[in-house]
Amino acid sequence: MPADDVREGHEDHEDTATREEAGTVRTRNAPAGEARKRRFPLFTKDTARPEGGGRAAPGDAPAPARQWPMLVVLSVVGLGLLLTAFDLVRAGTLLIGVGLLAGAVLRWLLPSVGMLAVRSRFTDIVTYGILGLAITLLALMVQPKPLLVIPFLKDLLHFTVSK
């Protein structure tokens, strides 16, 4: 069996490969100067599932039940997009922001959220939270008659768009 085909964990084989540096392999029986290039696969066959990326319901449940956290977030965001399309911009964008914030809360509280888990738990919570908060704040500041007024933004706008 060639040294390149030896997998980690099989220490009992006399030609077990040891890693010298990135991209090279030296066998235990080979002289120190002889190193061969490591053969990496051309295509990745599998990736690790993100933390919490397991099913949100038992495996024998139907697919929608297994992915209910993702379906909740997509439904709320989809409804928000539909409202925005029907010229209810403030209500629609507010619903989109709330949907993303709900995704952050679900990712934080539930141990398994199915396809709602994209990266690590921390990265997902921060990403969903920042985007949801930004969209919600912008929805509250939509003109005319904004529900949220931040005084320094008007001064900042006048400073950046000067005559």
N, C-alpha and C positions, 0 to 999 in steps of 0.2 A: 504494500500500500504506500503510495507516494506521501511525502511529508505534507504536501498542500491539502490533501484530503483528510487529514487527521483533524477531528473536531475537539474543541475544548472539553475537558472532563474525562478524556480517555488517557489518563496518565500512565497506564500500564504498558503501552506499546513502546518499543525501544526507539522508534523514529518519531516520537512525539515532537511536534513543532513548538518552538518557543519564539516569542515575538521579540526581535531585536529593536527594530524601529518601524515606523509606518511604512507598509508596502513591502517589507522583506521578511523572510522566514529563514531561520537557521535550525537545522536538526541537531539533536544532542550528540549524535555520532559524527557529524560533519566537522571538519576543521573550522577554526574561528574565522578565517578569511573567506570561506565559501558560504555565500548567502544567495538564496534564490528569490525571485520576485513572487509575491503572493498573488494568486489568481482570484480576483473578486468576481462575483457573478455579474453578468451583463444586465440582468433585470432583477429588481427587488421582488421577491415572491411574497413577502408578508411584512406588515409593520405592526408595531405594538399598539394595542388599543389604549386610548387615553384613560387616565384615572377616572373612574366613575362612568366609563363608556359602556358598561354592561346593560342588559335589558332592564327596563323599569318595571316589568311584570314577569311572571314565570314564562319559560320557553314554550309551554303549551298554549298560552294565551294568543289570541289573534294579533296580527302585526300592529294594528292601531293601538291596542292596549299596551303592547311592549314599548311603543314609542310615544306615549301620551305626553311627556313634557315637551318634546319637540312640536307635536301637533298643537298643543295649547299656544305656544309662542307663535307658531306660524299662523294660526287662526286669528289671533289678536292683531298681528302685524298685517295680515291680509285684509281684515276688516278695516283697519286704519287706512290702507292703500285704497280700498274701495270708497271710503268716505271722502278721501282726498280727491279721488277721481270725480266724485259728484259735487265738487266745489265746496266741501266742508273742510277746508284746509286745517283750521285750528283743531277741530275735533279729531280729524284723521291723523295728523302728525302727533298729537298728544297720545292717541291710542298706540301709534307705532312706538313712541318712546316708552310708554308704560309696558308694552309687550316685551321690549328688550330688557327693561328693569325686572320684569317678572322672570325672564330667562336667567338673569344674574341671581335672583333669589332662589329659583329652583336648583340652579347649579350649586349654590352654596349649601342648601338644606338637604337635598336628596343624595343618598349614597350612589345611586345608579340612575342616570338620566338618558340613557340610550344615545341617540345621534345628536343630542344637544351638547354632548361633550365633544369638543373639537381638539383642544389642546390640554394643557394641565388645568386643574381646577382653578388655580390662582389666575392664570392668564384668561380663561373664559370669564370668570367673574369680573375681572377688571375691564375686559373688552366690552362685554354686554353692559356693564354698569356705566362706563364712560359714554358709550354711544347712546344708551337710553337716557342718561341724564342730559346730555347735550341736546338731543332731539326734543326732549320734554321742555327744557328751558327755552329753546327756540320757538316751540309751539306756543308757549305762554307769552312770548314777546312779539308775536305776529301783529302787524298793524292792520287795520285801524283798531283802536281801543285795546291796547295790550293789557293782559291780566297781570303782567310782571314788568315793572319798570326799574331798570338799573341806571341810576343817574350818570355814573361816569362813562357809560357807553356813548351817550349823546355827545359829551365833551370829547371823547376819543375820536368819534366820527368827524366832528368839526375840525379836530387837529389834523387828521390824516387827509381830509378832503378840503384843503385850504385853497384860497383863490389864487 
